[in-house]
């Protein structure tokens, strides 16, 4: 199906199922800025059909050239435009282990240039990476806050069949417990500016491909536990930013 046909089909489905009236054209999978400018312009244009009010483009921080930003700027007079950038961790050693192919500096540069061009920025992070510690999680939240990103999507780490991560686990890599995940979520939110919108707290591992993920719990169960923990601790997003030292006592 063409992009336009996909958009129209999904809009019709959402109208019937949810009664939705306004929609976001979301280019989610893979690197959606990795093409010549004329190709990107054509693809994005196809998705902006009636009732679409926002164009959201997910990509890598090292694939946001000024040519790409120029194309995205062309759509701002028609719809809202946002860019989603995968960071995962502020620890550059962890990024190397993950073979992300980009650095923290690449991410910072991409965010600054997107913001300079008046684009909304949403960052993706994983707080339960086994190579990070709690201070890495705290630092990631502080960096995102200092950069002034508009939103954050938090993903849980899961192990997919046939991946390098599966081989690491088979060779003895220990993944984090659910209790440690909860602790890191709390640290992250306390140190994340309250101006930043949380788009997601828990991800959905792909069905049929995942060996380990979400501690064998449903997404809704995890969200309920997190909400209970926030209430128990009287936790507030941004309560430790920017008024307290980032270093633990």
N, C-alpha and C positions, 0 to 999 in steps of 0.2 A: 504494500500500500504506500502511496505517496504520503509525505508528511501532512499535507492538507487533509487527505482522506483519514489519516489516523486521528488528527485533531478533531475533525467533525464527528467521527465515530465515538470517540471518548467523551466529547461534550454531550452528545445525545444520550449516551449511557448514564453519565453523571446527572443529567437533568431528570431522567426517569427514576433513578435510584435514590438520589439525595435531594432533588428539587433545587439543585445548584443553578445559579444565574450568571455568575462571573467566574472566569477561569484563568489559570496560569499555563502558558505554553512552556513546558519544562523539558529542556534538553539535558537528560540526566546521565545516561550511561556513556562511559568512555570519555574522550577528550573532545569537547564540542566546539573548540576553537581551532582545531588542527586541520585547516584547509585554507586555500586561497581566499582572499577577501570576497571575490565575486561569488564563490560557492557558498560561503557563510551567509552573505546577504540574501541569496536566493532561498537557502534552507530556512533561515529565520522568518523571512517574509511569508513562506508557505504556512507557517504555524499560526500566524496572527490572523485568525478568522473572526467572525462576529462573536462578541461576548468574551473575547480574550482581552484581559486588562493588564497582563504582565508577561514579559519575556524573561525566563530564568535560564541561564546558561551555566552548566557545570563544566569545570575544566581543571587543568593543572596550573600551578602558579608559574611554571616556566614556559607556558604556552599562551601568554597574554601580551602579545606585541602591541605597539601603538596602532598598527593596521587593524588589529582585532578591535581595539577600543574605539577606533574611528567608525567601524561598522556598527558596533553596539550603540554608539552615540546617535546614529542616524534614526534609531527606533524610539528614542526618548520622547519625541513629540507625538508618538502614537500610543505608546504603552509605558508602564513602569518597566525598568530594566534592572535585573540583578545578576551578579556573577557569584557562583559558588566555587570556592577554592579548597582543595584538600591539603590540610597541613598534617593532621594526625598527632604530631608531637613537636614540641619546641626543642627537643633534644636531638642535635644533629647526628649523634652516634646512632640513635634509634632509627633515624631516617635512613642512614646507611645500611643498617641491618635489614630494614624493610625493602631496601633497593628502590626507594621512592624515585630516585633520579633527579631530585631537586633538593635544595637546601632551605634552611630557615630564612636566609637572606633573600632567596628567590621569592619566598612567600611574602615577606615584608615588602619587598619591592613591588610585587603584583598588587598587594592591597593598597599601598600608597598611590600607585598610578591609577587604579580603578577609582579610588575615592577622589583623586584630583579631577577625574573625568565625570564626576557626579553620579557614579554608579553605586548601587547598593551592593554590599559584600557580605556573603555568608560563608563562614569557615566550617570545615569538617574536622573533627578531632576524635581520637580514640583514647579514653582515659585509662583503660586497663591493659595497656601494653606491658608485657613482662619485663622489658628492658628499662622501663621508666620507673622512677620512684615517686613518692608523694610530692617532693619538691619540684620535679619535672612537671607534674600536673598543675601545681600552683603557678609555676612560671609560665606555662602555656596560657592559663587564664589571664594572667597579668599582661602578657604580650598582646593578646587579642583585645584586651580592654584598652591598653595604651594606643593601639592602632585604630581604635574606634570602629571595629567591624560592626555591622548592623545586626547580624544574627549568627547563631552557632547551631550546628547539628552534631550531636554526640552519638557516636557509634560504639556498640559493644564488639569486642574482638571475637571472631569465630573462625573455626578451622574448617577449610573446605578440602574435599578429597583431591588428592593428586597435586597439592601445592607444596611449596617449600616449607611453609609453616607446619603442614602435616608431618613432613620428614623431621623437622626440628622437635616436634612433640614426641614422635616415636623415638628420637634419640635422647630424650630426657628433659626437654624444656618444660618447666612447670608454669602453667597458666595461673592467673590470679583467682582467688576464691571470690565468691559472691560478696562476702563480708568486706573484703578489701575494695571491690568495685564500688560498693555503697559508700565507703569511706572516701574514696577518691572523687566520687560525684559530689559529695558534700564539700570537699576542699575546693573543687573546681568552681562550684556555684558561688561559694562565699567570696572567692577572689575574682569573680567575673562581674564587670560593671553591670549595674541594674538597668542601664540603658540598652543593653544587648538582648535581643529577643531569642529565647530558646525555641528552636524549631523542632528539636528531637532530643530525647533523653536516652532512648534505647532503640537499637536497630532490629530489623527482622532478618535473621539468617536465611539464606536461600534454601528452600525445601528440597530434599532429595540429594543435596550436594554437601550438606554440613555434617561433619563428624562430631564436633563439639561447638556448642554455642548457647549463650543465655542460660547456662547452668541448668538446662532441661526445664526451664520455666517459661511460661507464656510471657509475651511482652506486657500484657495487662497486669499480670501478677507482679512483675518487677516494678512497674510504674506505681502500683498500689503500695508496695513495700517502701519505695522511695518516698512517696508522699507521707506515709506514716512516720518515716525517719525524720523528714524535714520538720514535721509538726512536733515530734518528740524533742528535737534539738532546738526548736524555735529558730530554724535556719532561714536566713534571708539572703537572696542573691545580692552580691556586692557589698555585704556587711563588712568585709575585710579589704575592700578596695575603695578609695586609695589611702585610707586613713591610718593603716597599720603597716609596719615593716613586713616585707615579704619573707624575711628570714625567720624560721621557727625559733622559739625561745628554748 
